Structures are given as C-alpha cells and as structure tokens.
Amino acid sequence: MTTTNHTTPMIPAPAGIPGPEHDHRYEDFGPHAGERCVTCNAPKPDMQAVVQAAAEVLAPEHTPAVRNDYGACTEAGFSVNPGTDGRARVHHQLPNLNLYDPNRLSGHARWAVCRARVETYAATLRAADWTVEEKTVTSGAILLAAPPAPIKDA
C-alpha cells in the first residue's frame, strides 16, 4: 500500500504553463478568430459581457442547463458560449444518453426537441431586440445572437 507524504513541497508548474495572471493573446485565425486566448482559451472580456447579457435575457423565461463537477450536463436547458463576430452562441443542451433507459428519446426526437427549444430562445432574444441568426451545424441546432447595442465590459 502506498502512502502520501504531505510534507513534500509542491513542485512549481513548468515555465510553459501560464498562471492565472498572464498576458492573453488573441490571434486572427481559426473558427473563433480573435475571440479566445490562444494560451488559456479564455474568451475576450467583451465576449464575456455579451454571453452574460444573453444569459440574462434568456434566464427569466427559460432554464439554463445544469452541469455536474465534471462538466457533463445533468439537466436539460439553454447554454450560452462565445460565438464569432461578437455574437453569443446559444444552444439547447440535453443530458447524455442512458442506453439502459427503455424510454430514452431517439436521435430524431432529441433533434426535434433541441430545434424547438432553440426556436423559443430565438423568439425570446428577438423580443429583446437582439439580432438572431438560426443555424444548423453538425452538433445540432444553434443560434448566433448579437445585442441591440454594443456591450462594453465593465
């Protein structure tokens, strides 16, 4: 049996791994050109404000997705992430399939649920004067939403 010696000093992280306070770099290439830090993948500060604003518009009428400590979805709901061109990416997230559940939804039924929910998210955002573009990507139905006026990070 192996025991842990708690008096062993912590080994510092290698020089190549950034700490919480590092200079973020945003480069203009890839699918999220200029929207995320190439070192730590954190969104630009102004994108965080757009994501937060979209979530605040959706939250009164819709339920956000709930995730466990490992990041897996445990309860269905909306999810908002940074998108491209200063827009928020909104989609409906469902929990992973339980293949032992005899009442599980088929792939087609899951697709229909996600499409219907994304359409209601689009209606909510349009009612708040957001510009919405509905799309279908390989991962499912999404929408890209831009706020009515530019949002500056506080």
C-alpha positions in Angstrom: 0.0 0.0 0.0 1.3 3.4 -0.9 1.0 6.3 1.5 1.3 10.0 0.7 3.8 12.2 2.4 2.0 15.5 3.0 5.2 17.3 4.0 6.7 17.0 0.5 7.0 20.5 -1.0 4.9 21.4 -4.0 6.7 21.3 -7.4 6.2 24.5 -9.4 4.5 24.3 -12.7 6.7 24.2 -15.8 7.5 27.6 -17.4 5.4 26.9 -20.4 2.1 26.6 -18.5 0.5 30.1 -17.8 -0.7 31.0 -14.4 -4.0 32.7 -13.7 -2.4 36.1 -14.4 -0.8 36.0 -17.8 -0.9 38.2 -20.9 -3.8 37.0 -23.1 -3.1 36.7 -26.8 -5.8 36.8 -29.4 -4.8 35.8 -32.9 -6.9 36.2 -36.1 -7.2 32.6 -37.3 -9.3 29.5 -36.8 -13.0 29.1 -36.2 -13.1 31.6 -33.3 -10.7 34.1 -34.8 -9.7 36.6 -32.2 -12.4 35.6 -29.7 -10.4 33.3 -27.4 -6.9 33.5 -25.8 -4.6 31.1 -27.7 -2.8 30.3 -24.4 -5.7 29.5 -22.0 -8.8 29.5 -24.3 -10.5 32.2 -22.1 -12.9 34.4 -24.1 -12.2 38.1 -24.6 -13.5 40.3 -21.8 -16.0 41.9 -24.2 -17.3 38.5 -25.2 -17.9 37.6 -21.6 -20.2 40.6 -21.3 -22.1 39.6 -24.4 -22.5 36.0 -23.1 -23.6 37.3 -19.7 -26.2 39.7 -21.3 -27.6 36.9 -23.5 -28.0 34.6 -20.5 -29.7 37.4 -18.5 -32.2 37.8 -21.3 -33.0 34.1 -21.5 -33.0 33.3 -17.8 -36.3 34.8 -16.8 -38.2 32.6 -19.3 -36.0 29.6 -19.8 -34.0 27.2 -17.6 -30.2 27.0 -18.0 -28.5 23.7 -18.4 -27.2 22.2 -15.2 -23.8 20.6 -15.2 -22.0 18.4 -12.6 -18.5 18.9 -11.3 -17.1 17.2 -14.3 -18.9 19.5 -16.8 -21.4 16.9 -18.0 -25.0 18.1 -18.5 -27.3 16.6 -15.8 -30.5 18.7 -16.5 -31.5 20.0 -20.0 -31.6 23.7 -20.6 -30.0 26.5 -22.6 -26.3 27.0 -22.8 -24.6 30.3 -23.9 -21.0 30.5 -25.1 -18.9 33.0 -27.0 -19.6 32.8 -30.7 -18.0 34.6 -33.7 -18.1 38.2 -34.7 -19.1 39.5 -31.2 -22.2 37.3 -31.0 -23.3 34.8 -28.4 -23.7 31.2 -29.4 -26.9 29.7 -27.9 -28.0 26.1 -28.0 -30.2 23.6 -26.1 -28.2 21.0 -24.2 -29.5 17.6 -23.2 -28.0 15.1 -20.8 -26.0 12.3 -22.2 -28.0 9.2 -23.3 -28.6 6.4 -20.9 -28.6 3.4 -23.2 -30.2 1.3 -20.4 -33.3 3.5 -20.3 -36.1 1.9 -22.3 -37.9 5.3 -22.5 -34.9 7.2 -23.9 -35.5 9.6 -26.9 -34.4 8.6 -30.3 -31.8 10.7 -32.1 -34.6 12.2 -34.3 -36.7 13.0 -31.2 -33.7 14.6 -29.5 -33.1 16.7 -32.6 -36.7 17.8 -32.7 -36.6 18.8 -29.0 -33.4 20.8 -29.5 -34.7 22.5 -32.7 -38.0 23.5 -30.9 -36.2 24.9 -27.8 -33.7 26.9 -29.9 -36.6 28.5 -31.8 -38.1 29.6 -28.5 -34.7 31.0 -27.4 -34.6 32.9 -30.7 -38.1 34.3 -30.1 -37.1 35.5 -26.6 -34.0 37.2 -27.9 -35.8 38.8 -30.8 -38.4 40.2 -28.4 -35.5 41.9 -26.5 -34.3 43.4 -29.9 -31.3 41.1 -30.3 -30.3 40.2 -33.9 -30.6 36.4 -34.2 -29.3 34.1 -36.9 -30.5 30.5 -36.6 -28.1 27.8 -37.9 -27.8 24.1 -38.1 -24.3 22.7 -37.5 -23.1 19.1 -37.1 -23.6 19.4 -33.4 -27.2 20.4 -33.7 -29.4 23.5 -33.9 -27.8 26.7 -32.6 -28.3 30.4 -32.9 -25.9 33.3 -33.0 -27.2 36.4 -31.2 -25.9 40.0 -31.3 -27.1 42.5 -28.7 -29.1 45.6 -29.9 -26.2 47.9 -28.9 -22.5 47.2 -28.3 -21.9 45.9 -24.8 -18.7 47.2 -23.1 -17.1 45.2 -20.4 -17.5 46.9 -17.1 
